[in-house]
Amino acid sequence: MSTSTVAYRDGAVHLLDQTRLPHHEEVLVCGDVPTLVDAIRRLVVRGAPAIGVAAGHGVVMAAERRLDTGGDFVAGVREDIETLRASRPTAVNLGWALDRQVVVLDRMAAAEPTAVRDALAAEARAIHAEDEELCRRMGRFGAELLPDPATVITHCNTGALATAGIGTALGVILTAAEQGRTVKVFADETRPLLQGARLTAWELRRAGVGVEVMSDGAAGWCLHTQPVDAVLVGSDRIAANGDVANKIGTYPLAVLARRHGVPFYVVAPTSTVDLTLPAGDGIPIEQRDSAEVTAYGGHPVAPEGVGGFNPAFDVTPAELVSAIVTDQGVLRPPYGPALESAVAASRANH
């Protein structure tokens, strides 16, 4: 892309504003923690890995601003970290990146504030670079699962807009295309905010990959009538047993894939795995403003006074997941031991 999804420059976090795509490519400059928190909540930046990278840089920004405010520098940065942590509850990469910065803060607590800031900046750069590499690894592992030619269904957006690299599930598709394979994509529009229609189609068209947008409700008929080889989705949190939280609409897509005998692949870095949660029913599901489903673009689409049920995510049971593609390889059931080993291997590498 001509503009980075997330960047840190001149003491501010720069975000490609995804609420303005595909028609306007604009950058939002977040110069303080409240502005960044608002950007995360409004989905200016979205996708678990990208949110984690943005939060990592956000801690550096917070430290920079605290240098000149007086008071307890370390305590102030800790407060900012907890403010960032509360911005979105489901994406585990947010807490993962912030926890890494907490470790740095604890280690450097007795140092001069400028040295602490520099150490936090180094860690944020490491988080950013690691995500780029993890995306490349997932792309290579996942591409091996696709035939040539391949027809796939995607849900939401899982590309460069959702990460610091080439993406998770969409990264698999782009890697296969770069290897010279022919890939056709049916992209779920992904209601209520149309991340598939607005973002996935935008990325794939720019990459020269064939894509058709379909309504979420058309996925079952697509699976029934089209030669679909796989469904590829990302994840915002994976429980220890392999249950997967992802954008609302993923669960019924997994059910439909099973009904039609089509592999359902989840592509996510090991940083998305939450081994503290035994199963998916413990994953917090963000409830967003009902106006997102009763209106669109500020224009009401439902009668006045009608409420809206608007969970941002659903949870797909592990039994419906054919494989989980991670930066440590392709994991197959039973997921418990496989996820534990993958997370351990990833931590050993760091």
C-alpha positions in Angstrom: 0.0 0.0 0.0 1.1 3.6 -0.6 0.2 4.5 3.0 1.2 2.4 6.1 -1.7 1.1 8.2 0.2 2.1 11.4 3.3 4.2 11.8 5.0 6.2 14.5 6.6 9.5 13.6 7.3 12.8 15.3 5.9 11.7 18.7 2.5 10.6 17.3 0.8 7.5 16.0 -0.2 7.8 12.4 -3.2 5.6 11.3 -4.6 5.1 7.8 -8.2 6.0 8.5 -10.2 2.8 7.6 -13.5 4.5 8.2 -12.8 6.6 5.1 -11.8 3.8 2.7 -12.2 2.9 -0.1 -13.0 6.3 -1.5 -10.6 8.5 0.6 -7.1 7.5 1.6 -6.5 9.7 4.7 -4.2 9.5 7.7 -5.3 10.3 11.2 -2.5 11.6 13.5 -3.0 10.6 17.1 -0.9 12.9 19.3 -2.3 11.8 22.6 -3.8 8.7 24.3 -7.5 9.8 24.2 -7.3 10.4 20.5 -5.7 7.0 19.9 -8.3 5.3 22.2 -11.1 7.0 20.2 -9.5 5.9 16.9 -9.3 2.2 18.1 -12.9 2.3 19.3 -14.2 3.9 16.1 -12.3 1.3 14.0 -10.0 3.9 12.4 -7.5 1.1 13.0 -8.9 -2.5 13.3 -7.7 -6.0 13.1 -6.2 -7.6 16.2 -2.5 -7.4 15.1 -2.8 -3.8 13.9 -4.5 -2.8 17.1 -1.6 -4.4 19.0 1.0 -2.6 17.0 -0.8 0.7 17.3 -1.0 0.2 21.1 2.7 -0.6 21.3 3.5 2.7 19.6 0.8 4.4 21.7 2.8 3.6 24.9 5.8 5.4 23.4 3.7 8.4 22.5 2.3 8.4 26.1 5.9 8.3 27.5 6.9 11.1 25.2 4.1 13.3 26.5 4.8 12.4 30.1 8.4 13.6 29.9 7.4 17.2 30.2 4.4 17.0 32.6 6.2 16.4 35.9 4.9 14.0 38.5 5.6 10.3 38.7 6.7 9.4 35.1 6.4 5.6 35.4 3.0 5.8 37.3 1.7 8.1 34.6 2.7 5.7 31.7 1.2 2.8 33.6 -2.1 4.8 33.8 -1.9 5.4 30.0 -1.3 1.7 29.4 -4.5 0.8 31.3 -6.5 3.4 29.4 -5.3 1.9 26.1 -6.1 -1.6 27.4 -9.7 -0.7 28.0 -10.3 0.6 24.4 -11.5 -2.8 23.0 -12.1 -5.9 25.0 -12.0 -8.8 22.5 -8.8 -8.4 20.5 -6.2 -10.2 22.7 -3.2 -8.7 20.7 -4.0 -5.4 22.4 -3.3 -6.7 25.8 -0.4 -8.8 24.5 1.4 -5.8 23.1 0.7 -3.7 26.2 1.9 -6.5 28.5 5.2 -6.5 26.6 5.5 -2.8 27.3 4.7 -3.3 30.9 7.6 -5.7 31.2 9.9 -3.0 29.7 8.5 -0.4 32.1 9.1 -2.7 35.1 12.6 -3.5 34.0 13.5 0.2 33.4 11.5 1.7 36.3 14.6 3.1 38.1 16.2 4.6 34.9 15.9 8.1 33.7 12.6 8.8 31.9 14.3 9.4 28.5 16.0 6.0 28.8 12.6 4.4 29.6 11.1 6.1 26.6 13.8 4.9 24.4 13.4 1.3 25.7 9.7 1.4 25.1 10.3 2.7 21.6 12.7 -0.2 20.8 10.0 -2.7 22.0 7.3 -1.0 19.9 9.6 -1.3 16.8 10.2 -4.9 17.7 6.5 -5.6 17.9 5.9 -3.9 14.6 8.7 -5.8 12.8 7.7 -9.1 14.3 4.2 -8.8 13.0 5.5 -8.2 9.5 7.6 -11.4 9.7 4.7 -13.4 11.3 2.5 -12.4 8.4 5.1 -13.6 5.9 5.4 -16.9 7.7 1.6 -17.4 7.9 1.3 -16.6 4.3 3.8 -19.3 3.3 2.3 -21.9 5.6 -1.3 -21.2 4.5 -0.6 -21.0 0.8 0.4 -24.7 0.9 -3.2 -25.5 1.9 -4.7 -24.0 -1.3 -4.9 -25.8 -4.7 -4.1 -24.1 -8.0 -6.4 -22.7 -9.1 -8.3 -21.9 -5.9 -11.6 -20.3 -5.1 -12.0 -19.1 -1.5 -14.5 -17.2 0.6 -13.3 -14.5 3.1 -15.0 -12.7 5.9 -14.3 -9.2 7.2 -10.8 -7.9 6.4 -7.6 -9.7 7.2 -5.0 -8.1 5.0 -2.4 -5.3 5.4 -5.1 -3.1 6.8 -5.5 -5.5 9.8 -1.8 -6.0 10.5 1.6 -4.4 10.1 2.4 -6.9 7.3 0.7 -8.5 4.3 -2.1 -9.8 6.5 -3.3 -13.1 8.0 -6.0 -14.9 6.0 -5.7 -12.3 3.1 -1.9 -12.7 3.4 -2.3 -16.4 2.5 -4.2 -15.4 -0.6 -1.7 -12.8 -1.6 1.2 -15.2 -1.0 -0.4 -17.8 -3.2 -0.9 -15.2 -5.9 2.7 -14.0 -5.7 3.7 -17.7 -6.2 2.0 -17.6 -9.5 -1.2 -19.4 -8.6 -4.6 -18.4 -9.7 -6.9 -17.4 -6.8 -10.5 -16.1 -7.0 -12.1 -14.6 -3.9 -15.7 -14.3 -2.9 -15.6 -11.6 -0.2 -18.4 -11.4 2.3 -19.5 -7.7 2.5 -19.4 -8.2 6.4 -22.2 -6.2 7.9 -22.8 -3.9 9.6 -19.7 -1.9 8.7 -18.8 -3.6 5.4 -15.2 -4.3 6.0 -15.3 -7.0 3.3 -16.9 -4.8 0.7 -14.9 -1.6 1.6 -11.5 -3.0 2.7 -10.9 -6.5 1.4 -12.1 -5.7 -2.1 -10.0 -2.6 -2.1 -6.8 -4.5 -1.1 -7.4 -7.4 -3.5 -8.2 -5.1 -6.5 -5.0 -3.2 -5.8 -3.1 -6.5 -5.7 -4.6 -7.7 -9.0 -6.5 -10.7 -7.4 -9.9 -11.5 -8.7 -12.6 -10.6 -6.2 -16.4 -10.5 -6.1 -18.3 -9.0 -3.2 -21.4 -10.8 -1.9 -23.9 -10.2 0.8 -23.2 -12.2 4.0 -26.5 -14.0 3.4 -25.3 -15.3 0.0 -22.4 -17.4 1.5 -24.5 -20.6 1.8 -25.7 -20.4 -1.8 -22.2 -19.6 -3.0 -20.9 -22.7 -1.2 -23.7 -24.8 -2.8 -23.3 -23.5 -6.3 -19.7 -22.5 -6.7 -16.5 -24.6 -6.7 -15.3 -23.2 -3.4 -12.0 -24.8 -2.1 -11.7 -23.1 1.3 -13.0 -20.5 3.7 -10.3 -18.3 5.1 -10.8 -16.1 8.1 -8.7 -14.4 10.8 -9.3 -14.2 14.5 -9.2 -11.7 17.3 -8.8 -14.3 20.1 -8.3 -18.0 20.2 -9.1 -19.9 23.4 -6.9 -22.7 24.6 -9.2 -25.4 23.2 -9.2 -23.9 19.7 -12.5 -22.0 19.9 -12.2 -18.9 17.8 -13.6 -15.4 18.2 -13.8 -13.4 15.0 -16.0 -10.8 13.3 -19.7 -11.4 13.7 -20.9 -13.7 11.0 -17.9 -16.1 11.1 -19.8 -18.7 13.1 -22.6 -19.3 10.6 -20.0 -19.3 7.8 -18.2 -22.1 9.6 -21.5 -24.0 10.0 -22.2 -23.6 6.3 -18.7 -24.7 5.3 -19.1 -27.9 7.4 -22.5 -28.6 5.8 -20.9 -28.3 2.3 -17.7 -30.2 3.1 -15.5 -27.2 2.5 -12.4 -26.7 4.7 -12.7 -23.8 7.2 -9.2 -22.3 7.9 -8.4 -19.8 10.6 -5.2 -17.8 10.1 -3.8 -15.9 13.1 -0.4 -15.3 14.8 0.3 -17.1 18.1 -0.1 -13.7 19.8 -3.8 -14.1 19.2 -3.9 -17.3 21.3 -5.2 -16.8 24.9 -4.1 -19.9 26.9 -5.7 -18.4 30.0 -9.2 -19.1 28.6 -10.0 -22.8 28.5 -12.9 -22.3 26.0 -14.5 -19.7 23.9 -17.4 -19.0 26.2 -14.9 -17.1 28.4 -14.0 -14.7 25.6 -15.5 -11.2 26.2 -17.7 -10.1 23.2 -17.8 -6.4 22.5 -21.3 -5.0 22.2 -21.2 -2.0 19.8 -23.6 0.9 19.3 -27.0 -0.3 18.0 -27.0 2.6 15.5 -24.4 0.6 13.5 -27.2 -1.8 12.5 -30.2 0.5 12.6 -28.5 3.1 10.4 -25.8 3.3 7.8 -23.7 6.3 7.0 -25.8 8.3 9.4 -29.0 7.4 7.5 -31.6 5.4 9.4 -32.5 2.0 7.8 -34.9 0.8 10.5 -38.1 2.4 11.9 -37.6 5.0 14.6 -37.6 3.5 18.1 -36.5 0.1 17.0 -33.4 -1.3 18.9 -30.4 -3.1 17.5 -28.5 -6.2 18.5 -24.9 -5.5 17.6 -22.2 -7.9 18.9 -19.0 -7.2 17.2 -17.8 -10.8 17.3 -19.0 -14.4 17.6 -17.2 -17.6 18.6 -16.8 -20.5 16.3 -16.4 -23.9 18.1 -13.1 -25.7 17.5 -14.9 -28.7 16.1 -15.8 -26.6 13.1 -12.2 -25.4 12.4 -10.3 -27.6 9.9 -6.9 -26.1 10.7 -5.4 -23.0 12.4 -2.5 -21.5 10.5 -0.1 -19.7 12.8 3.4 -18.3 12.5 4.6 -21.7 13.9 2.9 -23.8 11.2 -0.4 -25.4 10.4 -2.1 -26.8 13.5 -4.6 -29.6 13.4 -7.0 -31.0 16.0 -6.7 -31.6 18.9 -6.0 -28.0 19.3 -5.2 -27.8 23.0 -1.7 -29.4 22.8 -1.0 -27.9 19.4 -1.7 -24.4 20.5 0.2 -24.8 23.7 3.3 -26.0 21.8 3.0 -23.3 19.2 2.8 -20.6 21.8 5.8 -22.0 23.7 7.8 -22.2 20.4 7.0 -18.6 19.7 8.0 -17.4 23.1 11.2 -19.3 22.9 12.1 -17.4 19.7 11.6 -14.1 21.5 
